[in-house]
Amino acid sequence: MKSELISVATGSRETVHDITAACEEFVRAQDGDGLLHVFVPHATAGVALLELGSGSDHDLVAALRDLLPADDRWRHAHGSRGHGRSHVMPALIPPYATIPVVGGRMALGTWQSVAIVDLNVDNPQRQVRLSFLSD
């Protein structure tokens, strides 16, 4: 297995951050077919496969705001207001995704991209572990 840790600046606002290009670059450097595993080693971020640039990323953040409001209901209450919701989010959007690699390319659907979902405005820098398991 080959593995690499990359750094991603998600900023200080709720975001869906596209990492498809970094994943493609990592996969190109590998040899042949296999699986790409994308993992965010953080308790407050997730990995999603979805269409980006068409408004779906904004829709996802809006849906998460409705489902997980940034208010004072959360028992996990340190950090900015509503920080506890960021710790619940990975149960809905897991901190990992596994993508088939065929012919040296990710076998994503036509409109699929790989994105980090981050509601935690207190942590603007994320690490992402990219791992390639060849067949």
N, CA, C and O atoms as CSV, one atom per row, in Angstrom:
chain,resi,resn,atom,element,x,y,z
A,1,MET,N,N,0.847,-1.177,0.000
A,1,MET,CA,C,0.000,0.000,0.000
A,1,MET,C,C,0.890,1.237,0.000
A,1,MET,O,O,1.892,1.288,0.714
A,2,LYS,N,N,0.528,2.219,-0.792
A,2,LYS,CA,C,1.223,3.505,-0.801
A,2,LYS,C,C,0.298,4.531,-0.163
A,2,LYS,O,O,-0.916,4.496,-0.361
A,3,SER,N,N,0.878,5.437,0.598
A,3,SER,CA,C,0.072,6.400,1.337
A,3,SER,C,C,0.776,7.750,1.391
A,3,SER,O,O,2.004,7.833,1.420
A,4,GLU,N,N,-0.025,8.788,1.402
A,4,GLU,CA,C,0.503,10.151,1.440
A,4,GLU,C,C,-0.459,11.021,2.246
A,4,GLU,O,O,-1.677,10.863,2.156
A,5,LEU,N,N,0.089,11.922,3.020
A,5,LEU,CA,C,-0.705,12.874,3.784
A,5,LEU,C,C,-0.619,14.230,3.101
A,5,LEU,O,O,0.474,14.753,2.885
A,6,ILE,N,N,-1.778,14.802,2.761
A,6,ILE,CA,C,-1.800,16.134,2.162
A,6,ILE,C,C,-2.478,17.104,3.118
A,6,ILE,O,O,-3.274,16.706,3.968
A,7,SER,N,N,-2.155,18.360,2.966
A,7,SER,CA,C,-2.742,19.416,3.776
A,7,SER,C,C,-3.755,20.184,2.932
A,7,SER,O,O,-3.495,20.510,1.774
A,8,VAL,N,N,-4.908,20.465,3.525
A,8,VAL,CA,C,-5.980,21.165,2.825
A,8,VAL,C,C,-6.452,22.334,3.682
A,8,VAL,O,O,-6.816,22.155,4.844
A,9,ALA,N,N,-6.443,23.534,3.098
A,9,ALA,CA,C,-6.957,24.717,3.790
A,9,ALA,C,C,-8.445,24.828,3.496
A,9,ALA,O,O,-8.841,25.157,2.378
A,10,THR,N,N,-9.265,24.554,4.502
A,10,THR,CA,C,-10.715,24.636,4.318
A,10,THR,C,C,-11.266,26.000,4.724
A,10,THR,O,O,-12.427,26.300,4.445
A,11,GLY,N,N,-10.463,26.822,5.372
A,11,GLY,CA,C,-10.883,28.172,5.714
A,11,GLY,C,C,-11.640,28.262,7.020
A,11,GLY,O,O,-11.712,27.299,7.783
A,12,SER,N,N,-12.197,29.424,7.265
A,12,SER,CA,C,-12.862,29.691,8.543
A,12,SER,C,C,-14.380,29.817,8.391
A,12,SER,O,O,-15.034,30.505,9.175
A,13,ARG,N,N,-14.930,29.150,7.378
A,13,ARG,CA,C,-16.390,29.100,7.225
A,13,ARG,C,C,-16.785,27.687,6.819
A,13,ARG,O,O,-15.948,26.915,6.352
A,14,GLU,N,N,-18.046,27.352,6.993
A,14,GLU,CA,C,-18.541,26.031,6.593
A,14,GLU,C,C,-18.269,25.847,5.109
A,14,GLU,O,O,-18.506,26.754,4.311
A,15,THR,N,N,-17.772,24.671,4.739
A,15,THR,CA,C,-17.391,24.512,3.342
A,15,THR,C,C,-17.465,23.073,2.869
A,15,THR,O,O,-17.407,22.124,3.651
A,16,VAL,N,N,-17.594,22.954,1.579
A,16,VAL,CA,C,-17.397,21.695,0.862
A,16,VAL,C,C,-16.229,21.991,-0.071
A,16,VAL,O,O,-16.369,22.745,-1.034
A,17,HIS,N,N,-15.080,21.392,0.220
A,17,HIS,CA,C,-13.829,21.739,-0.458
A,17,HIS,C,C,-13.417,20.620,-1.420
A,17,HIS,O,O,-13.226,19.479,-1.000
A,18,ASP,N,N,-13.284,20.938,-2.675
A,18,ASP,CA,C,-12.950,19.974,-3.725
A,18,ASP,C,C,-11.490,19.527,-3.620
A,18,ASP,O,O,-10.581,20.356,-3.656
A,19,ILE,N,N,-11.268,18.226,-3.492
A,19,ILE,CA,C,-9.902,17.682,-3.478
A,19,ILE,C,C,-9.697,16.690,-4.630
A,19,ILE,O,O,-8.750,15.904,-4.613
A,20,THR,N,N,-10.577,16.727,-5.619
A,20,THR,CA,C,-10.497,15.782,-6.736
A,20,THR,C,C,-9.149,15.849,-7.443
A,20,THR,O,O,-8.552,14.813,-7.733
A,21,ALA,N,N,-8.668,17.049,-7.723
A,21,ALA,CA,C,-7.394,17.201,-8.440
A,21,ALA,C,C,-6.242,16.575,-7.655
A,21,ALA,O,O,-5.385,15.917,-8.245
A,22,ALA,N,N,-6.208,16.767,-6.339
A,22,ALA,CA,C,-5.145,16.173,-5.521
A,22,ALA,C,C,-5.246,14.651,-5.533
A,22,ALA,O,O,-4.227,13.960,-5.553
A,23,CYS,N,N,-6.469,14.127,-5.519
A,23,CYS,CA,C,-6.661,12.677,-5.583
A,23,CYS,C,C,-6.206,12.142,-6.934
A,23,CYS,O,O,-5.547,11.104,-7.000
A,24,GLU,N,N,-6.555,12.845,-8.015
A,24,GLU,CA,C,-6.134,12.425,-9.358
A,24,GLU,C,C,-4.618,12.417,-9.486
A,24,GLU,O,O,-4.043,11.494,-10.062
A,25,GLU,N,N,-3.974,13.442,-8.951
A,25,GLU,CA,C,-2.514,13.526,-9.009
A,25,GLU,C,C,-1.868,12.364,-8.259
A,25,GLU,O,O,-0.907,11.763,-8.739
A,26,PHE,N,N,-2.397,12.059,-7.092
A,26,PHE,CA,C,-1.881,10.940,-6.297
A,26,PHE,C,C,-2.050,9.623,-7.048
A,26,PHE,O,O,-1.124,8.812,-7.093
A,27,VAL,N,N,-3.221,9.404,-7.635
A,27,VAL,CA,C,-3.511,8.157,-8.352
A,27,VAL,C,C,-2.620,8.011,-9.589
A,27,VAL,O,O,-2.160,6.912,-9.897
A,28,ARG,N,N,-2.381,9.109,-10.289
A,28,ARG,CA,C,-1.518,9.058,-11.487
A,28,ARG,C,C,-0.108,8.569,-11.155
A,28,ARG,O,O,0.544,7.926,-11.977
A,29,ALA,N,N,0.350,8.877,-9.956
A,29,ALA,CA,C,1.702,8.485,-9.546
A,29,ALA,C,C,1.778,7.016,-9.126
A,29,ALA,O,O,2.869,6.502,-8.880
A,30,GLN,N,N,0.634,6.336,-9.042
A,30,GLN,CA,C,0.606,4.934,-8.639
A,30,GLN,C,C,0.675,4.046,-9.883
A,30,GLN,O,O,0.708,4.536,-11.012
A,31,ASP,N,N,0.695,2.769,-9.657
A,31,ASP,CA,C,0.873,1.838,-10.763
A,31,ASP,C,C,-0.363,0.955,-10.942
A,31,ASP,O,O,-0.599,0.054,-10.137
A,32,GLY,N,N,-1.151,1.204,-11.986
A,32,GLY,CA,C,-2.233,0.296,-12.360
A,32,GLY,C,C,-3.540,0.481,-11.637
A,32,GLY,O,O,-3.887,1.571,-11.182
A,33,ASP,N,N,-4.265,-0.639,-11.545
A,33,ASP,CA,C,-5.605,-0.655,-10.957
A,33,ASP,C,C,-5.526,-0.881,-9.454
A,33,ASP,O,O,-4.534,-1.397,-8.938
A,34,GLY,N,N,-6.579,-0.490,-8.769
A,34,GLY,CA,C,-6.636,-0.713,-7.330
A,34,GLY,C,C,-7.740,0.101,-6.699
A,34,GLY,O,O,-8.760,0.387,-7.325
A,35,LEU,N,N,-7.525,0.470,-5.453
A,35,LEU,CA,C,-8.486,1.261,-4.694
A,35,LEU,C,C,-7.790,2.481,-4.101
A,35,LEU,O,O,-6.695,2.378,-3.549
A,36,LEU,N,N,-8.429,3.620,-4.222
A,36,LEU,CA,C,-7.984,4.833,-3.538
A,36,LEU,C,C,-8.854,4.990,-2.305
A,36,LEU,O,O,-10.082,5.020,-2.390
A,37,HIS,N,N,-8.206,5.089,-1.167
A,37,HIS,CA,C,-8.933,5.342,0.077
A,37,HIS,C,C,-8.589,6.761,0.524
A,37,HIS,O,O,-7.416,7.114,0.647
A,38,VAL,N,N,-9.604,7.559,0.761
A,38,VAL,CA,C,-9.443,8.951,1.200
A,38,VAL,C,C,-9.951,9.011,2.638
A,38,VAL,O,O,-11.092,8.638,2.911
A,39,PHE,N,N,-9.109,9.477,3.552
A,39,PHE,CA,C,-9.454,9.501,4.974
A,39,PHE,C,C,-9.059,10.839,5.586
A,39,PHE,O,O,-7.941,11.315,5.391
A,40,VAL,N,N,-9.983,11.440,6.323
A,40,VAL,CA,C,-9.727,12.687,7.044
A,40,VAL,C,C,-9.591,12.340,8.525
A,40,VAL,O,O,-10.589,12.016,9.168
A,41,PRO,N,N,-8.369,12.399,9.087
A,41,PRO,CA,C,-8.172,12.019,10.481
A,41,PRO,C,C,-8.550,13.146,11.453
A,41,PRO,O,O,-7.736,13.607,12.253
A,42,HIS,N,N,-9.798,13.562,11.351
A,42,HIS,CA,C,-10.324,14.623,12.218
A,42,HIS,C,C,-11.707,14.203,12.714
A,42,HIS,O,O,-12.445,13.527,11.999
A,43,ALA,N,N,-12.050,14.595,13.914
A,43,ALA,CA,C,-13.346,14.248,14.500
A,43,ALA,C,C,-14.470,15.168,14.026
A,43,ALA,O,O,-15.623,14.994,14.419
A,44,THR,N,N,-14.138,16.143,13.185
A,44,THR,CA,C,-15.150,17.137,12.803
A,44,THR,C,C,-15.201,17.398,11.303
A,44,THR,O,O,-15.625,18.476,10.885
A,45,ALA,N,N,-14.779,16.440,10.487
A,45,ALA,CA,C,-14.831,16.624,9.037
A,45,ALA,C,C,-15.235,15.305,8.384
A,45,ALA,O,O,-15.126,14.240,8.991
A,46,GLY,N,N,-15.698,15.390,7.154
A,46,GLY,CA,C,-16.104,14.201,6.425
A,46,GLY,C,C,-15.632,14.252,4.985
A,46,GLY,O,O,-15.129,15.275,4.519
A,47,VAL,N,N,-15.800,13.135,4.283
A,47,VAL,CA,C,-15.461,13.024,2.869
A,47,VAL,C,C,-16.735,12.661,2.124
A,47,VAL,O,O,-17.440,11.727,2.507
A,48,ALA,N,N,-17.030,13.399,1.060
A,48,ALA,CA,C,-18.234,13.138,0.274
A,48,ALA,C,C,-17.900,13.040,-1.197
A,48,ALA,O,O,-16.993,13.708,-1.693
A,49,LEU,N,N,-18.647,12.199,-1.885
A,49,LEU,CA,C,-18.589,12.113,-3.333
A,49,LEU,C,C,-19.885,12.728,-3.839
A,49,LEU,O,O,-20.970,12.201,-3.589
A,50,LEU,N,N,-19.769,13.849,-4.555
A,50,LEU,CA,C,-20.968,14.523,-5.056
A,50,LEU,C,C,-20.604,15.445,-6.203
A,50,LEU,O,O,-19.431,15.721,-6.457
A,51,GLU,N,N,-21.623,15.911,-6.885
A,51,GLU,CA,C,-21.435,16.887,-7.954
A,51,GLU,C,C,-21.119,18.239,-7.321
A,51,GLU,O,O,-21.799,18.677,-6.394
A,52,LEU,N,N,-20.090,18.884,-7.827
A,52,LEU,CA,C,-19.705,20.206,-7.326
A,52,LEU,C,C,-19.850,21.226,-8.447
A,52,LEU,O,O,-19.803,20.877,-9.627
A,53,GLY,N,N,-20.027,22.481,-8.071
A,53,GLY,CA,C,-20.083,23.553,-9.050
A,53,GLY,C,C,-21.465,23.807,-9.622
A,53,GLY,O,O,-21.658,24.777,-10.355
A,54,SER,N,N,-22.432,22.953,-9.301
A,54,SER,CA,C,-23.783,23.130,-9.817
A,54,SER,C,C,-24.723,23.644,-8.736
A,54,SER,O,O,-25.923,23.799,-8.966
A,55,GLY,N,N,-24.179,23.902,-7.573
A,55,GLY,CA,C,-24.984,24.333,-6.444
A,55,GLY,C,C,-25.185,23.244,-5.410
A,55,GLY,O,O,-25.658,23.518,-4.307
A,56,SER,N,N,-24.832,22.009,-5.750
A,56,SER,CA,C,-25.014,20.903,-4.807
A,56,SER,C,C,-24.183,21.085,-3.548
A,56,SER,O,O,-24.611,20.706,-2.458
A,57,ASP,N,N,-22.996,21.665,-3.691
A,57,ASP,CA,C,-22.156,21.897,-2.521
A,57,ASP,C,C,-22.831,22.887,-1.567
A,57,ASP,O,O,-22.811,22.686,-0.353
A,58,HIS,N,N,-23.419,23.940,-2.102
A,58,HIS,CA,C,-24.141,24.912,-1.265
A,58,HIS,C,C,-25.397,24.285,-0.672
A,58,HIS,O,O,-25.749,24.557,0.476
A,59,ASP,N,N,-26.076,23.443,-1.457
A,59,ASP,CA,C,-27.262,22.745,-0.957
A,59,ASP,C,C,-26.903,21.821,0.201
A,59,ASP,O,O,-27.654,21.719,1.172
A,60,LEU,N,N,-25.758,21.147,0.102
A,60,LEU,CA,C,-25.336,20.255,1.179
A,60,LEU,C,C,-25.076,21.044,2.458
A,60,LEU,O,O,-25.529,20.647,3.532
A,61,VAL,N,N,-24.352,22.152,2.355
A,61,VAL,CA,C,-24.089,22.971,3.543
A,61,VAL,C,C,-25.409,23.484,4.128
A,61,VAL,O,O,-25.577,23.491,5.347
A,62,ALA,N,N,-26.340,23.910,3.280
A,62,ALA,CA,C,-27.645,24.396,3.754
A,62,ALA,C,C,-28.419,23.273,4.455
A,62,ALA,O,O,-29.033,23.499,5.498
A,63,ALA,N,N,-28.388,22.075,3.890
A,63,ALA,CA,C,-29.083,20.944,4.513
A,63,ALA,C,C,-28.465,20.600,5.867
A,63,ALA,O,O,-29.184,20.292,6.818
A,64,LEU,N,N,-27.135,20.651,5.955
A,64,LEU,CA,C,-26.475,20.373,7.225
A,64,LEU,C,C,-26.770,21.464,8.256
A,64,LEU,O,O,-26.886,21.174,9.447
A,65,ARG,N,N,-26.892,22.701,7.810
A,65,ARG,CA,C,-27.281,23.782,8.731
A,65,ARG,C,C,-28.679,23.534,9.296
A,65,ARG,O,O,-28.931,23.771,10.477
A,66,ASP,N,N,-29.588,23.051,8.438
A,66,ASP,CA,C,-30.950,22.752,8.905
A,66,ASP,C,C,-30.951,21.571,9.866
A,66,ASP,O,O,-31.617,21.602,10.900
A,67,LEU,N,N,-30.205,20.536,9.520
A,67,LEU,CA,C,-30.172,19.313,10.316
A,67,LEU,C,C,-29.362,19.476,11.601
A,67,LEU,O,O,-29.728,18.942,12.648
A,68,LEU,N,N,-28.264,20.217,11.510
A,68,LEU,CA,C,-27.342,20.405,12.628
A,68,LEU,C,C,-27.123,21.901,12.863
A,68,LEU,O,O,-26.076,22.429,12.488
A,69,PRO,N,N,-28.075,22.585,13.468
A,69,PRO,CA,C,-27.962,24.034,13.642
A,69,PRO,C,C,-26.786,24.431,14.545
A,69,PRO,O,O,-26.431,23.712,15.479
A,70,ALA,N,N,-26.201,25.578,14.247
A,70,ALA,CA,C,-25.095,26.109,15.053
A,70,ALA,C,C,-25.683,26.921,16.207
A,70,ALA,O,O,-25.606,28.150,16.216
A,71,ASP,N,N,-26.267,26.224,17.172
A,71,ASP,CA,C,-26.863,26.900,18.323
A,71,ASP,C,C,-26.331,26.278,19.616
A,71,ASP,O,O,-25.318,25.579,19.608
A,72,ASP,N,N,-27.010,26.535,20.700
A,72,ASP,CA,C,-26.509,26.111,22.016
A,72,ASP,C,C,-27.070,24.782,22.506
A,72,ASP,O,O,-26.963,24.481,23.694
A,73,ARG,N,N,-27.661,23.982,21.631
A,73,ARG,CA,C,-28.261,22.715,22.067
A,73,ARG,C,C,-27.225,21.609,22.329
A,73,ARG,O,O,-27.555,20.600,22.953
A,74,TRP,N,N,-26.008,21.778,21.872
A,74,TRP,CA,C,-25.023,20.702,21.880
A,74,TRP,C,C,-24.302,20.595,23.217
A,74,TRP,O,O,-23.843,21.604,23.751
A,75,ARG,N,N,-24.198,19.402,23.757
A,75,ARG,CA,C,-23.496,19.173,25.025
A,75,ARG,C,C,-21.996,19.363,24.871
A,75,ARG,O,O,-21.324,19.846,25.782
A,76,HIS,N,N,-21.476,18.979,23.709
A,76,HIS,CA,C,-20.062,19.224,23.400
A,76,HIS,C,C,-19.974,20.710,23.027
A,76,HIS,O,O,-20.250,21.087,21.888
A,77,ALA,N,N,-19.590,21.541,23.991
A,77,ALA,CA,C,-19.828,22.974,23.843
A,77,ALA,C,C,-18.594,23.872,23.821
A,77,ALA,O,O,-18.741,25.091,23.913
A,78,HIS,N,N,-17.397,23.329,23.705
A,78,HIS,CA,C,-16.238,24.231,23.637
A,78,HIS,C,C,-16.143,24.822,22.226
A,78,HIS,O,O,-16.837,24.370,21.316
A,79,GLY,N,N,-15.301,25.813,22.050
A,79,GLY,CA,C,-15.120,26.405,20.719
A,79,GLY,C,C,-16.238,27.367,20.364
A,79,GLY,O,O,-16.932,27.883,21.239
A,80,SER,N,N,-16.402,27.600,19.074
A,80,SER,CA,C,-17.416,28.546,18.604
A,80,SER,C,C,-18.824,27.998,18.857
A,80,SER,O,O,-19.003,26.807,19.110
A,81,ARG,N,N,-19.796,28.872,18.786
A,81,ARG,CA,C,-21.193,28.498,19.036
A,81,ARG,C,C,-21.611,27.366,18.089
A,81,ARG,O,O,-21.423,27.453,16.875
A,82,GLY,N,N,-22.173,26.322,18.661
A,82,GLY,CA,C,-22.628,25.197,17.864
A,82,GLY,C,C,-21.539,24.223,17.473
A,82,GLY,O,O,-21.765,23.362,16.623
A,83,HIS,N,N,-20.362,24.336,18.070
A,83,HIS,CA,C,-19.238,23.476,17.706
A,83,HIS,C,C,-19.578,21.985,17.837
A,83,HIS,O,O,-19.066,21.162,17.079
A,84,GLY,N,N,-20.422,21.648,18.780
A,84,GLY,CA,C,-20.783,20.247,18.995
A,84,GLY,C,C,-21.363,19.581,17.759
A,84,GLY,O,O,-21.197,18.376,17.574
A,85,ARG,N,N,-22.037,20.341,16.916
A,85,ARG,CA,C,-22.615,19.762,15.695
A,85,ARG,C,C,-21.535,19.219,14.762
A,85,ARG,O,O,-21.760,18.256,14.030
A,86,SER,N,N,-20.353,19.851,14.799
A,86,SER,CA,C,-19.245,19.392,13.964
A,86,SER,C,C,-18.780,18.002,14.362
A,86,SER,O,O,-18.246,17.258,13.539
A,87,HIS,N,N,-18.986,17.649,15.641
A,87,HIS,CA,C,-18.611,16.324,16.122
A,87,HIS,C,C,-19.676,15.274,15.795
A,87,HIS,O,O,-19.391,14.077,15.806
A,88,VAL,N,N,-20.881,15.715,15.507
A,88,VAL,CA,C,-21.964,14.805,15.125
A,88,VAL,C,C,-21.930,14.546,13.612
A,88,VAL,O,O,-22.275,13.451,13.165
A,89,MET,N,N,-21.522,15.534,12.833
A,89,MET,CA,C,-21.566,15.453,11.384
A,89,MET,C,C,-20.881,14.216,10.795
A,89,MET,O,O,-21.429,13.643,9.853
A,90,PRO,N,N,-19.708,13.760,11.291
A,90,PRO,CA,C,-19.073,12.590,10.681
A,90,PRO,C,C,-19.886,11.295,10.805
A,90,PRO,O,O,-19.591,10.315,10.121
A,91,ALA,N,N,-20.896,11.282,11.666
A,91,ALA,CA,C,-21.792,10.120,11.713
A,91,ALA,C,C,-22.729,10.129,10.506
A,91,ALA,O,O,-23.280,9.091,10.140
A,92,LEU,N,N,-22.908,11.291,9.892
A,92,LEU,CA,C,-23.763,11.429,8.707
A,92,LEU,C,C,-22.946,11.437,7.421
A,92,LEU,O,O,-23.338,10.823,6.428
A,93,ILE,N,N,-21.829,12.123,7.437
A,93,ILE,CA,C,-20.896,12.166,6.310
A,93,ILE,C,C,-19.584,11.612,6.850
A,93,ILE,O,O,-18.836,12.321,7.523
A,94,PRO,N,N,-19.305,10.347,6.556
A,94,PRO,CA,C,-18.155,9.695,7.184
A,94,PRO,C,C,-16.827,10.333,6.805
A,94,PRO,O,O,-16.727,11.012,5.784
A,95,PRO,N,N,-15.813,10.114,7.627
A,95,PRO,CA,C,-14.502,10.715,7.368
A,95,PRO,C,C,-13.668,9.938,6.349
A,95,PRO,O,O,-12.442,10.049,6.341
A,96,TYR,N,N,-14.315,9.159,5.497
A,96,TYR,CA,C,-13.577,8.358,4.529
A,96,TYR,C,C,-14.437,8.066,3.296
A,96,TYR,O,O,-15.663,8.168,3.330
A,97,ALA,N,N,-13.760,7.703,2.220
A,97,ALA,CA,C,-14.400,7.195,1.004
A,97,ALA,C,C,-13.388,6.311,0.299
A,97,ALA,O,O,-12.184,6.557,0.361
A,98,THR,N,N,-13.879,5.288,-0.368
A,98,THR,CA,C,-13.024,4.400,-1.150
A,98,THR,C,C,-13.502,4.436,-2.592
A,98,THR,O,O,-14.690,4.275,-2.869
A,99,ILE,N,N,-12.561,4.649,-3.510
A,99,ILE,CA,C,-12.887,4.856,-4.926
A,99,ILE,C,C,-12.085,3.852,-5.758
A,99,ILE,O,O,-10.872,3.737,-5.583
A,100,PRO,N,N,-12.754,3.119,-6.665
A,100,PRO,CA,C,-12.013,2.221,-7.552
A,100,PRO,C,C,-11.113,3.013,-8.499
A,100,PRO,O,O,-11.463,4.107,-8.942
A,101,VAL,N,N,-9.970,2.449,-8.795
A,101,VAL,CA,C,-9.044,3.033,-9.768
A,101,VAL,C,C,-8.850,2.005,-10.884
A,101,VAL,O,O,-8.407,0.882,-10.644
A,102,VAL,N,N,-9.189,2.410,-12.098
A,102,VAL,CA,C,-9.109,1.526,-13.259
A,102,VAL,C,C,-8.283,2.233,-14.338
A,102,VAL,O,O,-8.576,3.365,-14.720
A,103,GLY,N,N,-7.265,1.555,-14.810
A,103,GLY,CA,C,-6.426,2.158,-15.839
A,103,GLY,C,C,-5.741,3.425,-15.385
A,103,GLY,O,O,-5.515,4.332,-16.186
A,104,GLY,N,N,-5.408,3.499,-14.103
A,104,GLY,CA,C,-4.715,4.665,-13.574
A,104,GLY,C,C,-5.589,5.882,-13.335
A,104,GLY,O,O,-5.082,6.977,-13.096
A,105,ARG,N,N,-6.917,5.693,-13.398
A,105,ARG,CA,C,-7.843,6.818,-13.187
A,105,ARG,C,C,-8.934,6.430,-12.198
A,105,ARG,O,O,-9.366,5.278,-12.158
A,106,MET,N,N,-9.372,7.394,-11.407
A,106,MET,CA,C,-10.479,7.130,-10.505
A,106,MET,C,C,-11.729,6.836,-11.338
A,106,MET,O,O,-12.017,7.530,-12.312
A,107,ALA,N,N,-12.450,5.816,-10.945
A,107,ALA,CA,C,-13.657,5.417,-11.665
A,107,ALA,C,C,-14.878,6.129,-11.064
A,107,ALA,O,O,-15.817,5.496,-10.583
A,108,LEU,N,N,-14.830,7.453,-11.108
A,108,LEU,CA,C,-15.943,8.267,-10.626
A,108,LEU,C,C,-17.004,8.373,-11.711
A,108,LEU,O,O,-16.713,8.206,-12.896
A,109,GLY,N,N,-18.231,8.651,-11.300
A,109,GLY,CA,C,-19.292,8.924,-12.256
A,109,GLY,C,C,-19.033,10.251,-12.946
A,109,GLY,O,O,-18.180,11.029,-12.517
A,110,THR,N,N,-19.767,10.504,-14.011
A,110,THR,CA,C,-19.557,11.694,-14.846
A,110,THR,C,C,-19.476,12.979,-14.035
A,110,THR,O,O,-18.608,13.813,-14.295
A,111,TRP,N,N,-20.348,13.156,-13.073
A,111,TRP,CA,C,-20.408,14.426,-12.341
A,111,TRP,C,C,-19.864,14.326,-10.923
A,111,TRP,O,O,-19.963,15.291,-10.164
A,112,GLN,N,N,-19.299,13.199,-10.548
A,112,GLN,CA,C,-18.822,13.031,-9.177
A,112,GLN,C,C,-17.460,13.685,-8.961
A,112,GLN,O,O,-16.578,13.633,-9.818
A,113,SER,N,N,-17.321,14.292,-7.807
A,113,SER,CA,C,-16.053,14.846,-7.336
A,113,SER,C,C,-15.818,14.349,-5.920
A,113,SER,O,O,-16.734,13.849,-5.267
A,114,VAL,N,N,-14.590,14.489,-5.451
A,114,VAL,CA,C,-14.223,14.117,-4.088
A,114,VAL,C,C,-14.074,15.414,-3.296
A,114,VAL,O,O,-13.355,16.324,-3.709
A,115,ALA,N,N,-14.761,15.491,-2.154
A,115,ALA,CA,C,-14.753,16.738,-1.390
A,115,ALA,C,C,-14.631,16.485,0.106
A,115,ALA,O,O,-15.095,15.470,0.626
A,116,ILE,N,N,-13.999,17.430,0.778
A,116,ILE,CA,C,-13.971,17.467,2.237
A,116,ILE,C,C,-15.144,18.332,2.677
A,116,ILE,O,O,-15.327,19.441,2.176
A,117,VAL,N,N,-15.935,17.822,3.614
A,117,VAL,CA,C,-17.053,18.576,4.177
A,117,VAL,C,C,-16.623,18.995,5.576
A,117,VAL,O,O,-16.302,18.159,6.420
A,118,ASP,N,N,-16.624,20.305,5.805
A,118,ASP,CA,C,-16.093,20.845,7.059
A,118,ASP,C,C,-17.009,21.949,7.573
A,118,ASP,O,O,-17.102,23.019,6.972
A,119,LEU,N,N,-17.680,21.683,8.681
A,119,LEU,CA,C,-18.521,22.697,9.328
A,119,LEU,C,C,-17.781,23.399,10.461
A,119,LEU,O,O,-18.282,24.377,11.017
A,120,ASN,N,N,-16.604,22.913,10.804
A,120,ASN,CA,C,-15.852,23.414,11.951
A,120,ASN,C,C,-15.087,24.683,11.583
A,120,ASN,O,O,-14.024,24.621,10.964
A,121,VAL,N,N,-15.630,25.814,11.963
A,121,VAL,CA,C,-14.998,27.100,11.637
A,121,VAL,C,C,-13.786,27.388,12.526
A,121,VAL,O,O,-13.070,28.364,12.302
A,122,ASP,N,N,-13.555,26.543,13.531
A,122,ASP,CA,C,-12.424,26.732,14.439
A,122,ASP,C,C,-11.135,26.082,13.939
A,122,ASP,O,O,-10.067,26.320,14.502
A,123,ASN,N,N,-11.222,25.269,12.893
A,123,ASN,CA,C,-10.048,24.531,12.408
A,123,ASN,C,C,-9.921,24.726,10.892
A,123,ASN,O,O,-10.482,23.942,10.126
A,124,PRO,N,N,-9.200,25.750,10.453
A,124,PRO,CA,C,-9.133,26.061,9.026
A,124,PRO,C,C,-8.169,25.197,8.219
A,124,PRO,O,O,-8.116,25.319,6.995
A,125,GLN,N,N,-7.416,24.336,8.872
A,125,GLN,CA,C,-6.427,23.499,8.183
A,125,GLN,C,C,-6.723,22.034,8.463
A,125,GLN,O,O,-6.901,21.644,9.617
A,126,ARG,N,N,-6.777,21.218,7.412
A,126,ARG,CA,C,-7.082,19.794,7.549
A,126,ARG,C,C,-5.990,18.944,6.913
A,126,ARG,O,O,-5.293,19.370,5.992
A,127,GLN,N,N,-5.867,17.754,7.423
A,127,GLN,CA,C,-4.987,16.753,6.835
A,127,GLN,C,C,-5.869,15.703,6.164
A,127,GLN,O,O,-6.942,15.373,6.669
A,128,VAL,N,N,-5.421,15.191,5.047
A,128,VAL,CA,C,-6.137,14.139,4.332
A,128,VAL,C,C,-5.141,13.040,4.008
A,128,VAL,O,O,-4.094,13.299,3.415
A,129,ARG,N,N,-5.464,11.815,4.394
A,129,ARG,CA,C,-4.627,10.669,4.100
A,129,ARG,C,C,-5.148,10.004,2.823
A,129,ARG,O,O,-6.278,9.518,2.787
A,130,LEU,N,N,-4.310,9.988,1.770
A,130,LEU,CA,C,-4.626,9.298,0.530
A,130,LEU,C,C,-3.833,7.998,0.520
A,130,LEU,O,O,-2.612,8.013,0.675
A,131,SER,N,N,-4.521,6.871,0.339
A,131,SER,CA,C,-3.864,5.568,0.326
A,131,SER,C,C,-4.292,4.815,-0.920
A,131,SER,O,O,-5.461,4.835,-1.305
A,132,PHE,N,N,-3.326,4.150,-1.547
A,132,PHE,CA,C,-3.605,3.378,-2.761
A,132,PHE,C,C,-3.241,1.929,-2.508
A,132,PHE,O,O,-2.111,1.599,-2.148
A,133,LEU,N,N,-4.223,1.082,-2.704
A,133,LEU,CA,C,-4.014,-0.352,-2.585
A,133,LEU,C,C,-4.115,-0.941,-3.977
A,133,LEU,O,O,-5.194,-0.940,-4.572
A,134,SER,N,N,-3.009,-1.443,-4.507
A,134,SER,CA,C,-3.016,-1.990,-5.862
A,134,SER,C,C,-3.545,-3.425,-5.850
A,134,SER,O,O,-3.514,-4.123,-4.836
A,135,ASP,N,N,-4.032,-3.833,-7.030
A,135,ASP,CA,C,-4.583,-5.199,-7.111
A,135,ASP,C,C,-3.499,-6.243,-7.215
A,135,ASP,O,O,-3.796,-7.435,-7.290
